[in-house]
C-alpha cells in the first residue's frame, strides 16, 4: 500500500513591524510626559505588550520603566476607572 503524500501550503512570511521608537531615534523616554507615556497603556491601565505596540525589546523595557515611574510620581493613574462603575456599599446592620 502506497501512502498518499499530503501537500502542505507554503507558509506566509510574517514581516515584523518596525519599532516606531527606533525610527524616530529615541534614546530615552521621559516619564514626566504623561500624554506620551499614556500611549503605551491600555484602557484598563495595563502596559501594552511589545507584540501589540511593535516596540523592540530595548524600547519596551524603557517604556515599562517609564510607565512604572510615572505611576509612582502620580503623573498617570495606576488603574483607570470608567464612569458607571461604582463600589458596592455595605448594608447597614
PDB file of N, CA, C and O in Angstrom:
ATOM      1  N   UNK A   1       0.828  -1.185   0.000  1.00  0.00           N
ATOM      2  CA  UNK A   1       0.000   0.000   0.000  1.00  0.00           C
ATOM      3  C   UNK A   1       0.870   1.245   0.000  1.00  0.00           C
ATOM      4  O   UNK A   1       1.734   1.413   0.860  1.00  0.00           O
ATOM      5  N   UNK A   2       0.643   2.077  -0.930  1.00  0.00           N
ATOM      6  CA  UNK A   2       1.393   3.316  -1.009  1.00  0.00           C
ATOM      7  C   UNK A   2       0.603   4.417  -0.324  1.00  0.00           C
ATOM      8  O   UNK A   2      -0.597   4.573  -0.547  1.00  0.00           O
ATOM      9  N   UNK A   3       1.294   5.174   0.510  1.00  0.00           N
ATOM     10  CA  UNK A   3       0.641   6.273   1.221  1.00  0.00           C
ATOM     11  C   UNK A   3       0.632   7.513   0.341  1.00  0.00           C
ATOM     12  O   UNK A   3       1.580   7.787  -0.396  1.00  0.00           O
ATOM     13  N   UNK A   4      -0.457   8.247   0.438  1.00  0.00           N
ATOM     14  CA  UNK A   4      -0.545   9.482  -0.324  1.00  0.00           C
ATOM     15  C   UNK A   4       0.196  10.580   0.411  1.00  0.00           C
ATOM     16  O   UNK A   4       0.102  10.702   1.632  1.00  0.00           O
ATOM     17  N   UNK A   5       0.924  11.366  -0.336  1.00  0.00           N
ATOM     18  CA  UNK A   5       1.629  12.498   0.264  1.00  0.00           C
ATOM     19  C   UNK A   5       0.690  13.701   0.302  1.00  0.00           C
ATOM     20  O   UNK A   5       0.046  14.057  -0.685  1.00  0.00           O
ATOM     21  N   UNK A   6       0.643  14.300   1.468  1.00  0.00           N
ATOM     22  CA  UNK A   6      -0.202  15.483   1.643  1.00  0.00           C
ATOM     23  C   UNK A   6       0.638  16.710   1.341  1.00  0.00           C
ATOM     24  O   UNK A   6       1.703  16.920   1.921  1.00  0.00           O
ATOM     25  N   UNK A   7       0.135  17.506   0.426  1.00  0.00           N
ATOM     26  CA  UNK A   7       0.867  18.727   0.072  1.00  0.00           C
ATOM     27  C   UNK A   7       0.576  19.807   1.093  1.00  0.00           C
ATOM     28  O   UNK A   7      -0.580  20.089   1.409  1.00  0.00           O
ATOM     29  N   UNK A   8       1.628  20.400   1.598  1.00  0.00           N
ATOM     30  CA  UNK A   8       1.472  21.476   2.578  1.00  0.00           C
ATOM     31  C   UNK A   8       1.450  22.811   1.860  1.00  0.00           C
ATOM     32  O   UNK A   8       2.151  23.029   0.872  1.00  0.00           O
ATOM     33  N   UNK A   9       0.625  23.693   2.390  1.00  0.00           N
ATOM     34  CA  UNK A   9       0.577  25.039   1.835  1.00  0.00           C
ATOM     35  C   UNK A   9       1.848  25.772   2.237  1.00  0.00           C
ATOM     36  O   UNK A   9       2.338  25.591   3.351  1.00  0.00           O
ATOM     37  N   UNK A  10       2.383  26.591   1.352  1.00  0.00           N
ATOM     38  CA  UNK A  10       3.592  27.341   1.731  1.00  0.00           C
ATOM     39  C   UNK A  10       3.274  28.345   2.834  1.00  0.00           C
ATOM     40  O   UNK A  10       2.250  29.026   2.801  1.00  0.00           O
ATOM     41  N   UNK A  11       4.168  28.419   3.802  1.00  0.00           N
ATOM     42  CA  UNK A  11       3.959  29.352   4.910  1.00  0.00           C
ATOM     43  C   UNK A  11       4.139  30.785   4.439  1.00  0.00           C
ATOM     44  O   UNK A  11       5.002  31.102   3.620  1.00  0.00           O
ATOM     45  N   UNK A  12       3.291  31.627   4.992  1.00  0.00           N
ATOM     46  CA  UNK A  12       3.383  33.045   4.667  1.00  0.00           C
ATOM     47  C   UNK A  12       4.439  33.682   5.551  1.00  0.00           C
ATOM     48  O   UNK A  12       4.417  33.505   6.769  1.00  0.00           O
ATOM     49  N   UNK A  13       5.336  34.401   4.970  1.00  0.00           N
ATOM     50  CA  UNK A  13       6.374  35.058   5.758  1.00  0.00           C
ATOM     51  C   UNK A  13       5.796  36.279   6.459  1.00  0.00           C
ATOM     52  O   UNK A  13       5.187  37.145   5.831  1.00  0.00           O
ATOM     53  N   UNK A  14       5.999  36.333   7.766  1.00  0.00           N
ATOM     54  CA  UNK A  14       5.491  37.454   8.541  1.00  0.00           C
ATOM     55  C   UNK A  14       6.567  38.521   8.660  1.00  0.00           C
ATOM     56  O   UNK A  14       7.707  38.237   9.030  1.00  0.00           O
ATOM     57  N   UNK A  15       6.197  39.721   8.349  1.00  0.00           N
ATOM     58  CA  UNK A  15       7.130  40.835   8.483  1.00  0.00           C
ATOM     59  C   UNK A  15       6.870  41.512   9.820  1.00  0.00           C
ATOM     60  O   UNK A  15       5.741  41.907  10.110  1.00  0.00           O
ATOM     61  N   UNK A  16       7.901  41.644  10.627  1.00  0.00           N
ATOM     62  CA  UNK A  16       7.760  42.301  11.918  1.00  0.00           C
ATOM     63  C   UNK A  16       7.645  43.795  11.704  1.00  0.00           C
ATOM     64  O   UNK A  16       8.369  44.388  10.905  1.00  0.00           O
ATOM     65  N   UNK A  17       6.715  44.389  12.439  1.00  0.00           N
ATOM     66  CA  UNK A  17       6.535  45.835  12.359  1.00  0.00           C
ATOM     67  C   UNK A  17       7.796  46.515  12.855  1.00  0.00           C
ATOM     68  O   UNK A  17       8.316  46.143  13.907  1.00  0.00           O
ATOM     69  N   UNK A  18       8.302  47.497  12.134  1.00  0.00           N
ATOM     70  CA  UNK A  18       9.489  48.190  12.656  1.00  0.00           C
ATOM     71  C   UNK A  18       9.132  49.019  13.883  1.00  0.00           C
ATOM     72  O   UNK A  18       8.044  49.589  13.966  1.00  0.00           O
ATOM     73  N   UNK A  19      10.048  49.078  14.823  1.00  0.00           N
ATOM     74  CA  UNK A  19       9.829  49.816  16.066  1.00  0.00           C
ATOM     75  C   UNK A  19       9.738  51.310  15.741  1.00  0.00           C
ATOM     76  O   UNK A  19      10.638  51.873  15.118  1.00  0.00           O
ATOM     77  N   UNK A  20       8.652  51.939  16.165  1.00  0.00           N
ATOM     78  CA  UNK A  20       8.485  53.367  15.850  1.00  0.00           C
ATOM     79  C   UNK A  20       9.431  54.233  16.676  1.00  0.00           C
ATOM     80  O   UNK A  20       9.744  55.357  16.284  1.00  0.00           O
ATOM     81  N   UNK A  21       9.887  53.719  17.811  1.00  0.00           N
ATOM     82  CA  UNK A  21      10.855  54.468  18.606  1.00  0.00           C
ATOM     83  C   UNK A  21      12.244  54.399  17.975  1.00  0.00           C
ATOM     84  O   UNK A  21      13.021  55.348  18.072  1.00  0.00           O
ATOM     85  N   UNK A  22      12.555  53.266  17.323  1.00  0.00           N
ATOM     86  CA  UNK A  22      13.829  53.157  16.604  1.00  0.00           C
ATOM     87  C   UNK A  22      13.819  54.069  15.382  1.00  0.00           C
ATOM     88  O   UNK A  22      14.830  54.685  15.044  1.00  0.00           O
ATOM     89  N   UNK A  23      12.656  54.146  14.723  1.00  0.00           N
ATOM     90  CA  UNK A  23      12.539  55.010  13.541  1.00  0.00           C
ATOM     91  C   UNK A  23      12.821  56.469  13.892  1.00  0.00           C
ATOM     92  O   UNK A  23      13.519  57.170  13.160  1.00  0.00           O
ATOM     93  N   UNK A  24      12.269  56.915  15.019  1.00  0.00           N
ATOM     94  CA  UNK A  24      12.444  58.311  15.422  1.00  0.00           C
ATOM     95  C   UNK A  24      13.703  58.508  16.266  1.00  0.00           C
ATOM     96  O   UNK A  24      13.935  59.599  16.787  1.00  0.00           O
ATOM     97  N   UNK A  25      14.517  57.454  16.403  1.00  0.00           N
ATOM     98  CA  UNK A  25      15.809  57.509  17.095  1.00  0.00           C
ATOM     99  C   UNK A  25      15.687  58.045  18.519  1.00  0.00           C
ATOM    100  O   UNK A  25      16.392  58.976  18.909  1.00  0.00           O
ATOM    101  N   UNK A  26      14.774  57.436  19.294  1.00  0.00           N
ATOM    102  CA  UNK A  26      14.565  57.811  20.683  1.00  0.00           C
ATOM    103  C   UNK A  26      15.650  57.167  21.535  1.00  0.00           C
ATOM    104  O   UNK A  26      15.875  55.959  21.455  1.00  0.00           O
ATOM    105  N   UNK A  27      16.324  57.976  22.351  1.00  0.00           N
ATOM    106  CA  UNK A  27      17.358  57.434  23.231  1.00  0.00           C
ATOM    107  C   UNK A  27      16.854  57.247  24.653  1.00  0.00           C
ATOM    108  O   UNK A  27      17.348  56.379  25.374  1.00  0.00           O
ATOM    109  N   UNK A  28      15.876  58.050  25.067  1.00  0.00           N
ATOM    110  CA  UNK A  28      15.296  57.895  26.394  1.00  0.00           C
ATOM    111  C   UNK A  28      13.846  58.379  26.369  1.00  0.00           C
ATOM    112  O   UNK A  28      13.460  59.207  25.543  1.00  0.00           O
ATOM    113  N   UNK A  29      13.060  57.840  27.296  1.00  0.00           N
ATOM    114  CA  UNK A  29      11.648  58.214  27.399  1.00  0.00           C
ATOM    115  C   UNK A  29      11.453  58.951  28.711  1.00  0.00           C
ATOM    116  O   UNK A  29      11.798  58.441  29.776  1.00  0.00           O
ATOM    117  N   UNK A  30      10.898  60.151  28.631  1.00  0.00           N
ATOM    118  CA  UNK A  30      10.695  60.975  29.819  1.00  0.00           C
ATOM    119  C   UNK A  30       9.387  60.574  30.486  1.00  0.00           C
ATOM    120  O   UNK A  30       8.314  60.701  29.895  1.00  0.00           O
ATOM    121  N   UNK A  31       9.483  60.091  31.722  1.00  0.00           N
ATOM    122  CA  UNK A  31       8.294  59.627  32.433  1.00  0.00           C
ATOM    123  C   UNK A  31       7.384  60.779  32.836  1.00  0.00           C
ATOM    124  O   UNK A  31       6.211  60.552  33.135  1.00  0.00           O
ATOM    125  N   UNK A  32       7.890  62.010  32.853  1.00  0.00           N
ATOM    126  CA  UNK A  32       7.074  63.164  33.258  1.00  0.00           C
ATOM    127  C   UNK A  32       6.117  63.610  32.166  1.00  0.00           C
ATOM    128  O   UNK A  32       5.196  64.386  32.421  1.00  0.00           O
ATOM    129  N   UNK A  33       6.334  63.118  30.938  1.00  0.00           N
ATOM    130  CA  UNK A  33       5.432  63.437  29.834  1.00  0.00           C
ATOM    131  C   UNK A  33       4.295  62.415  29.830  1.00  0.00           C
ATOM    132  O   UNK A  33       4.349  61.410  29.120  1.00  0.00           O
ATOM    133  N   UNK A  34       3.281  62.686  30.624  1.00  0.00           N
ATOM    134  CA  UNK A  34       2.189  61.744  30.837  1.00  0.00           C
ATOM    135  C   UNK A  34       1.403  61.423  29.583  1.00  0.00           C
ATOM    136  O   UNK A  34       0.948  60.292  29.411  1.00  0.00           O
ATOM    137  N   UNK A  35       1.237  62.390  28.710  1.00  0.00           N
ATOM    138  CA  UNK A  35       0.465  62.169  27.487  1.00  0.00           C
ATOM    139  C   UNK A  35       1.172  61.174  26.563  1.00  0.00           C
ATOM    140  O   UNK A  35       0.528  60.320  25.954  1.00  0.00           O
ATOM    141  N   UNK A  36       2.499  61.291  26.464  1.00  0.00           N
ATOM    142  CA  UNK A  36       3.271  60.392  25.605  1.00  0.00           C
ATOM    143  C   UNK A  36       3.319  58.981  26.198  1.00  0.00           C
ATOM    144  O   UNK A  36       3.185  57.994  25.474  1.00  0.00           O
ATOM    145  N   UNK A  37       3.508  58.893  27.506  1.00  0.00           N
ATOM    146  CA  UNK A  37       3.593  57.594  28.173  1.00  0.00           C
ATOM    147  C   UNK A  37       2.253  56.880  28.130  1.00  0.00           C
ATOM    148  O   UNK A  37       2.211  55.650  28.087  1.00  0.00           O
ATOM    149  N   UNK A  38       1.162  57.627  28.141  1.00  0.00           N
ATOM    150  CA  UNK A  38      -0.161  57.010  28.153  1.00  0.00           C
ATOM    151  C   UNK A  38      -0.503  56.318  26.834  1.00  0.00           C
ATOM    152  O   UNK A  38      -1.472  55.559  26.778  1.00  0.00           O
ATOM    153  N   UNK A  39       0.273  56.562  25.764  1.00  0.00           N
ATOM    154  CA  UNK A  39       0.062  55.854  24.503  1.00  0.00           C
ATOM    155  C   UNK A  39       0.376  54.363  24.644  1.00  0.00           C
ATOM    156  O   UNK A  39      -0.115  53.548  23.863  1.00  0.00           O
ATOM    157  N   UNK A  40       1.181  54.013  25.622  1.00  0.00           N
ATOM    158  CA  UNK A  40       1.619  52.639  25.805  1.00  0.00           C
ATOM    159  C   UNK A  40       0.839  51.929  26.910  1.00  0.00           C
ATOM    160  O   UNK A  40       1.276  50.896  27.416  1.00  0.00           O
ATOM    161  N   UNK A  41      -0.313  52.482  27.282  1.00  0.00           N
ATOM    162  CA  UNK A  41      -1.138  51.913  28.340  1.00  0.00           C
ATOM    163  C   UNK A  41      -2.517  51.615  27.771  1.00  0.00           C
ATOM    164  O   UNK A  41      -3.053  52.398  26.986  1.00  0.00           O
ATOM    165  N   UNK A  42      -3.098  50.469  28.170  1.00  0.00           N
ATOM    166  CA  UNK A  42      -4.431  50.108  27.705  1.00  0.00           C
ATOM    167  C   UNK A  42      -5.488  50.922  28.450  1.00  0.00           C
ATOM    168  O   UNK A  42      -5.172  51.710  29.341  1.00  0.00           O
ATOM    169  N   UNK A  43      -6.721  50.718  28.076  1.00  0.00           N
ATOM    170  CA  UNK A  43      -7.809  51.454  28.721  1.00  0.00           C
ATOM    171  C   UNK A  43      -7.997  51.032  30.171  1.00  0.00           C
ATOM    172  O   UNK A  43      -8.597  51.775  30.948  1.00  0.00           O
ATOM    173  N   UNK A  44      -7.503  49.863  30.556  1.00  0.00           N
ATOM    174  CA  UNK A  44      -7.590  49.395  31.934  1.00  0.00           C
ATOM    175  C   UNK A  44      -6.386  49.823  32.772  1.00  0.00           C
ATOM    176  O   UNK A  44      -6.373  49.632  33.988  1.00  0.00           O
ATOM    177  N   UNK A  45      -5.383  50.398  32.122  1.00  0.00           N
ATOM    178  CA  UNK A  45      -4.207  50.847  32.857  1.00  0.00           C
ATOM    179  C   UNK A  45      -3.040  49.886  32.774  1.00  0.00           C
ATOM    180  O   UNK A  45      -2.036  50.078  33.459  1.00  0.00           O
ATOM    181  N   UNK A  46      -3.148  48.850  31.948  1.00  0.00           N
ATOM    182  CA  UNK A  46      -2.068  47.880  31.814  1.00  0.00           C
ATOM    183  C   UNK A  46      -1.086  48.323  30.731  1.00  0.00           C
ATOM    184  O   UNK A  46      -1.461  49.020  29.788  1.00  0.00           O
ATOM    185  N   UNK A  47       0.166  47.912  30.876  1.00  0.00           N
ATOM    186  CA  UNK A  47       1.184  48.223  29.874  1.00  0.00           C
ATOM    187  C   UNK A  47       0.942  47.336  28.658  1.00  0.00           C
ATOM    188  O   UNK A  47       0.792  46.122  28.791  1.00  0.00           O
ATOM    189  N   UNK A  48       0.902  47.942  27.476  1.00  0.00           N
ATOM    190  CA  UNK A  48       0.663  47.198  26.239  1.00  0.00           C
ATOM    191  C   UNK A  48       1.909  46.397  25.892  1.00  0.00           C
ATOM    192  O   UNK A  48       3.027  46.901  26.000  1.00  0.00           O
ATOM    193  N   UNK A  49       1.716  45.141  25.472  1.00  0.00           N
ATOM    194  CA  UNK A  49       2.842  44.271  25.165  1.00  0.00           C
ATOM    195  C   UNK A  49       3.557  44.739  23.899  1.00  0.00           C
ATOM    196  O   UNK A  49       3.010  45.495  23.096  1.00  0.00           O
ATOM    197  N   UNK A  50       4.785  44.272  23.747  1.00  0.00           N
ATOM    198  CA  UNK A  50       5.583  44.690  22.595  1.00  0.00           C
ATOM    199  C   UNK A  50       5.019  44.128  21.297  1.00  0.00           C
ATOM    200  O   UNK A  50       5.218  44.710  20.231  1.00  0.00           O
ATOM    201  N   UNK A  51       4.320  43.005  21.381  1.00  0.00           N
ATOM    202  CA  UNK A  51       3.733  42.439  20.168  1.00  0.00           C
ATOM    203  C   UNK A  51       2.633  43.336  19.618  1.00  0.00           C
ATOM    204  O   UNK A  51       2.456  43.431  18.403  1.00  0.00           O
ATOM    205  N   UNK A  52       1.900  43.990  20.501  1.00  0.00           N
ATOM    206  CA  UNK A  52       0.828  44.880  20.063  1.00  0.00           C
ATOM    207  C   UNK A  52       1.347  46.273  19.715  1.00  0.00           C
ATOM    208  O   UNK A  52       0.914  46.877  18.733  1.00  0.00           O
ATOM    209  N   UNK A  53       2.272  46.776  20.519  1.00  0.00           N
ATOM    210  CA  UNK A  53       2.776  48.127  20.280  1.00  0.00           C
ATOM    211  C   UNK A  53       3.825  48.169  19.178  1.00  0.00           C
ATOM    212  O   UNK A  53       4.032  49.213  18.559  1.00  0.00           O
ATOM    213  N   UNK A  54       4.491  47.040  18.927  1.00  0.00           N
ATOM    214  CA  UNK A  54       5.503  46.997  17.873  1.00  0.00           C
ATOM    215  C   UNK A  54       6.860  47.473  18.332  1.00  0.00           C
ATOM    216  O   UNK A  54       7.732  47.732  17.503  1.00  0.00           O
ATOM    217  N   UNK A  55       7.062  47.596  19.628  1.00  0.00           N
ATOM    218  CA  UNK A  55       8.351  48.049  20.142  1.00  0.00           C
ATOM    219  C   UNK A  55       9.361  46.910  20.130  1.00  0.00           C
ATOM    220  O   UNK A  55       9.002  45.741  20.266  1.00  0.00           O
ATOM    221  N   UNK A  56      10.632  47.273  19.965  1.00  0.00           N
ATOM    222  CA  UNK A  56      11.688  46.278  20.107  1.00  0.00           C
ATOM    223  C   UNK A  56      11.913  46.050  21.605  1.00  0.00           C
ATOM    224  O   UNK A  56      11.378  46.788  22.433  1.00  0.00           O
ATOM    225  N   UNK A  57      12.698  45.039  21.950  1.00  0.00           N
ATOM    226  CA  UNK A  57      12.891  44.662  23.354  1.00  0.00           C
ATOM    227  C   UNK A  57      13.527  45.797  24.150  1.00  0.00           C
ATOM    228  O   UNK A  57      13.147  46.049  25.294  1.00  0.00           O
ATOM    229  N   UNK A  58      14.478  46.469  23.554  1.00  0.00           N
ATOM    230  CA  UNK A  58      15.182  47.565  24.238  1.00  0.00           C
ATOM    231  C   UNK A  58      14.215  48.692  24.593  1.00  0.00           C
ATOM    232  O   UNK A  58      14.205  49.175  25.725  1.00  0.00           O
ATOM    233  N   UNK A  59      13.411  49.104  23.628  1.00  0.00           N
ATOM    234  CA  UNK A  59      12.492  50.209  23.862  1.00  0.00           C
ATOM    235  C   UNK A  59      11.304  49.778  24.728  1.00  0.00           C
ATOM    236  O   UNK A  59      10.744  50.604  25.450  1.00  0.00           O
ATOM    237  N   UNK A  60      10.912  48.507  24.671  1.00  0.00           N
ATOM    238  CA  UNK A  60       9.819  48.042  25.524  1.00  0.00           C
ATOM    239  C   UNK A  60      10.229  48.104  26.993  1.00  0.00           C
ATOM    240  O   UNK A  60       9.407  48.431  27.848  1.00  0.00           O
ATOM    241  N   UNK A  61      11.490  47.795  27.294  1.00  0.00           N
ATOM    242  CA  UNK A  61      11.980  47.918  28.667  1.00  0.00           C
ATOM    243  C   UNK A  61      11.974  49.372  29.111  1.00  0.00           C
ATOM    244  O   UNK A  61      11.617  49.679  30.248  1.00  0.00           O
ATOM    245  N   UNK A  62      12.370  50.269  28.206  1.00  0.00           N
ATOM    246  CA  UNK A  62      12.366  51.696  28.534  1.00  0.00           C
ATOM    247  C   UNK A  62      10.941  52.184  28.787  1.00  0.00           C
ATOM    248  O   UNK A  62      10.709  52.967  29.708  1.00  0.00           O
ATOM    249  N   UNK A  63       9.990  51.730  27.980  1.00  0.00           N
ATOM    250  CA  UNK A  63       8.590  52.120  28.128  1.00  0.00           C
ATOM    251  C   UNK A  63       8.045  51.617  29.464  1.00  0.00           C
ATOM    252  O   UNK A  63       7.375  52.358  30.183  1.00  0.00           O
ATOM    253  N   UNK A  64       8.337  50.350  29.795  1.00  0.00           N
ATOM    254  CA  UNK A  64       7.831  49.763  31.037  1.00  0.00           C
ATOM    255  C   UNK A  64       8.367  50.519  32.248  1.00  0.00           C
ATOM    256  O   UNK A  64       7.617  50.793  33.185  1.00  0.00           O
ATOM    257  N   UNK A  65       9.643  50.856  32.239  1.00  0.00           N
ATOM    258  CA  UNK A  65      10.228  51.602  33.354  1.00  0.00           C
ATOM    259  C   UNK A  65       9.640  53.005  33.451  1.00  0.00           C
ATOM    260  O   UNK A  65       9.392  53.502  34.550  1.00  0.00           O
ATOM    261  N   UNK A  66       9.417  53.649  32.297  1.00  0.00           N
ATOM    262  CA  UNK A  66       8.842  54.998  32.294  1.00  0.00           C
ATOM    263  C   UNK A  66       7.410  54.976  32.830  1.00  0.00           C
ATOM    264  O   UNK A  66       7.012  55.875  33.570  1.00  0.00           O
ATOM    265  N   UNK A  67       6.637  53.955  32.460  1.00  0.00           N
ATOM    266  CA  UNK A  67       5.259  53.848  32.932  1.00  0.00           C
ATOM    267  C   UNK A  67       5.238  53.642  34.446  1.00  0.00           C
ATOM    268  O   UNK A  67       4.451  54.267  35.156  1.00  0.00           O
ATOM    269  N   UNK A  68       6.104  52.764  34.926  1.00  0.00           N
ATOM    270  CA  UNK A  68       6.151  52.487  36.365  1.00  0.00           C
ATOM    271  C   UNK A  68       6.562  53.725  37.161  1.00  0.00           C
ATOM    272  O   UNK A  68       6.006  53.999  38.225  1.00  0.00           O
ATOM    273  N   UNK A  69       7.529  54.464  36.643  1.00  0.00           N
ATOM    274  CA  UNK A  69       7.956  55.700  37.322  1.00  0.00           C
ATOM    275  C   UNK A  69       6.847  56.743  37.299  1.00  0.00           C
ATOM    276  O   UNK A  69       6.612  57.430  38.294  1.00  0.00           O
ATOM    277  N   UNK A  70       6.160  56.860  36.152  1.00  0.00           N
ATOM    278  CA  UNK A  70       5.081  57.844  36.029  1.00  0.00           C
ATOM    279  C   UNK A  70       3.930  57.521  36.984  1.00  0.00           C
ATOM    280  O   UNK A  70       3.287  58.427  37.514  1.00  0.00           O
ATOM    281  N   UNK A  71       3.674  56.235  37.202  1.00  0.00           N
ATOM    282  CA  UNK A  71       2.631  55.847  38.150  1.00  0.00           C
ATOM    283  C   UNK A  71       3.020  56.253  39.566  1.00  0.00           C
ATOM    284  O   UNK A  71       2.201  56.795  40.308  1.00  0.00           O
ATOM    285  N   UNK A  72       4.266  55.991  39.940  1.00  0.00           N
ATOM    286  CA  UNK A  72       4.711  56.327  41.290  1.00  0.00           C
ATOM    287  C   UNK A  72       4.762  57.839  41.511  1.00  0.00           C
ATOM    288  O   UNK A  72       4.537  58.312  42.626  1.00  0.00           O
ATOM    289  N   UNK A  73       5.054  58.590  40.465  1.00  0.00           N
ATOM    290  CA  UNK A  73       5.114  60.042  40.571  1.00  0.00           C
ATOM    291  C   UNK A  73       3.740  60.683  40.404  1.00  0.00           C
ATOM    292  O   UNK A  73       3.623  61.909  40.405  1.00  0.00           O
ATOM    293  N   UNK A  74       2.704  59.865  40.263  1.00  0.00           N
ATOM    294  CA  UNK A  74       1.311  60.317  40.114  1.00  0.00           C
ATOM    295  C   UNK A  74       1.100  61.154  38.861  1.00  0.00           C
ATOM    296  O   UNK A  74       0.257  62.051  38.843  1.00  0.00           O
ATOM    297  N   UNK A  75       1.869  60.860  37.811  1.00  0.00           N
ATOM    298  CA  UNK A  75       1.661  61.531  36.526  1.00  0.00           C
ATOM    299  C   UNK A  75       0.518  60.857  35.779  1.00  0.00           C
ATOM    300  O   UNK A  75      -0.287  61.520  35.127  1.00  0.00           O
ATOM    301  N   UNK A  76       0.455  59.533  35.881  1.00  0.00           N
ATOM    302  CA  UNK A  76      -0.642  58.763  35.295  1.00  0.00           C
ATOM    303  C   UNK A  76      -1.233  57.864  36.383  1.00  0.00           C
ATOM    304  O   UNK A  76      -0.535  57.517  37.335  1.00  0.00           O
ATOM    305  N   UNK A  77      -2.509  57.482  36.259  1.00  0.00           N
ATOM    306  CA  UNK A  77      -3.115  56.650  37.299  1.00  0.00           C
ATOM    307  C   UNK A  77      -2.685  55.186  37.178  1.00  0.00           C
ATOM    308  O   UNK A  77      -2.311  54.722  36.101  1.00  0.00           O
ATOM    309  N   UNK A  78      -2.746  54.475  38.298  1.00  0.00           N
ATOM    310  CA  UNK A  78      -2.458  53.046  38.282  1.00  0.00           C
ATOM    311  C   UNK A  78      -3.555  52.300  37.531  1.00  0.00           C
ATOM    312  O   UNK A  78      -3.273  51.436  36.700  1.00  0.00           O
ATOM    313  N   UNK A  79      -4.810  52.641  37.831  1.00  0.00           N
ATOM    314  CA  UNK A  79      -5.960  51.986  37.216  1.00  0.00           C
ATOM    315  C   UNK A  79      -6.903  53.068  36.740  1.00  0.00           C
ATOM    316  O   UNK A  79      -7.146  54.046  37.448  1.00  0.00           O
ATOM    317  N   UNK A  80      -7.429  52.897  35.554  1.00  0.00           N
ATOM    318  CA  UNK A  80      -8.407  53.848  35.049  1.00  0.00           C
ATOM    319  C   UNK A  80      -9.794  53.312  35.319  1.00  0.00           C
ATOM    320  O   UNK A  80     -10.142  52.219  34.873  1.00  0.00           O
ATOM    321  N   UNK A  81     -10.582  54.072  36.042  1.00  0.00           N
ATOM    322  CA  UNK A  81     -11.945  53.670  36.362  1.00  0.00           C
ATOM    323  C   UNK A  81     -12.876  54.423  35.434  1.00  0.00           C
ATOM    324  O   UNK A  81     -12.855  55.653  35.373  1.00  0.00           O
ATOM    325  N   UNK A  82     -13.688  53.678  34.716  1.00  0.00           N
ATOM    326  CA  UNK A  82     -14.642  54.315  33.809  1.00  0.00           C
ATOM    327  C   UNK A  82     -15.880  54.708  34.594  1.00  0.00           C
ATOM    328  O   UNK A  82     -16.155  54.158  35.660  1.00  0.00           O
ATOM    329  N   UNK A  83     -16.618  55.657  34.060  1.00  0.00           N
ATOM    330  CA  UNK A  83     -17.824  56.112  34.732  1.00  0.00           C
ATOM    331  C   UNK A  83     -18.864  54.997  34.722  1.00  0.00           C
ATOM    332  O   UNK A  83     -18.927  54.198  33.788  1.00  0.00           O
ATOM    333  N   UNK A  84     -19.658  54.957  35.748  1.00  0.00           N
ATOM    334  CA  UNK A  84     -20.693  53.949  35.836  1.00  0.00           C
ATOM    335  C   UNK A  84     -20.302  52.789  36.728  1.00  0.00           C
ATOM    336  O   UNK A  84     -21.167  52.069  37.225  1.00  0.00           O
ATOM    337  N   UNK A  85     -19.016  52.601  36.937  1.00  0.00           N
ATOM    338  CA  UNK A  85     -18.582  51.540  37.838  1.00  0.00           C
ATOM    339  C   UNK A  85     -18.361  52.153  39.210  1.00  0.00           C
ATOM    340  O   UNK A  85     -17.446  52.954  39.403  1.00  0.00           O
ATOM    341  N   UNK A  86     -19.182  51.780  40.137  1.00  0.00           N
ATOM    342  CA  UNK A  86     -19.067  52.305  41.487  1.00  0.00           C
ATOM    343  C   UNK A  86     -18.888  51.159  42.455  1.00  0.00           C
ATOM    344  O   UNK A  86     -19.306  50.033  42.187  1.00  0.00           O
ATOM    345  N   UNK A  87     -18.273  51.447  43.565  1.00  0.00           N
ATOM    346  CA  UNK A  87     -18.089  50.431  44.587  1.00  0.00           C
ATOM    347  C   UNK A  87     -19.428  50.103  45.225  1.00  0.00           C
ATOM    348  O   UNK A  87     -20.296  50.964  45.367  1.00  0.00           O
ATOM    349  N   UNK A  88     -19.576  48.865  45.598  1.00  0.00           N
ATOM    350  CA  UNK A  88     -20.794  48.461  46.278  1.00  0.00           C
ATOM    351  C   UNK A  88     -20.714  48.912  47.728  1.00  0.00           C
ATOM    352  O   UNK A  88     -19.688  48.757  48.391  1.00  0.00           O
ATOM    353  N   UNK A  89     -21.808  49.469  48.199  1.00  0.00           N
ATOM    354  CA  UNK A  89     -21.840  49.920  49.583  1.00  0.00           C
ATOM    355  C   UNK A  89     -22.311  48.787  50.477  1.00  0.00           C
ATOM    356  O   UNK A  89     -23.169  47.988  50.102  1.00  0.00           O
ATOM    357  N   UNK A  90     -21.746  48.737  51.635  1.00  0.00           N
ATOM    358  CA  UNK A  90     -22.180  47.739  52.598  1.00  0.00           C
ATOM    359  C   UNK A  90     -23.528  48.115  53.177  1.00  0.00           C
ATOM    360  O   UNK A  90     -23.827  49.290  53.390  1.00  0.00           O
ATOM    361  N   UNK A  91     -24.327  47.110  53.426  1.00  0.00           N
ATOM    362  CA  UNK A  91     -25.635  47.351  54.036  1.00  0.00           C
ATOM    363  C   UNK A  91     -25.447  47.636  55.531  1.00  0.00           C
ATOM    364  O   UNK A  91     -24.662  46.961  56.197  1.00  0.00           O
ATOM    365  N   UNK A  92     -26.153  48.614  56.046  1.00  0.00           N
ATOM    366  CA  UNK A  92     -26.057  48.867  57.482  1.00  0.00           C
ATOM    367  C   UNK A  92     -26.678  47.726  58.272  1.00  0.00           C
ATOM    368  O   UNK A  92     -27.681  47.148  57.856  1.00  0.00           O
ATOM    369  N   UNK A  93     -26.088  47.408  59.396  1.00  0.00           N
ATOM    370  CA  UNK A  93     -26.592  46.288  60.219  1.00  0.00           C
ATOM    371  C   UNK A  93     -27.602  46.734  61.228  1.00  0.00           C
ATOM    372  O   UNK A  93     -28.116  45.915  61.990  1.00  0.00           O
TER     373      UNK A  93
END
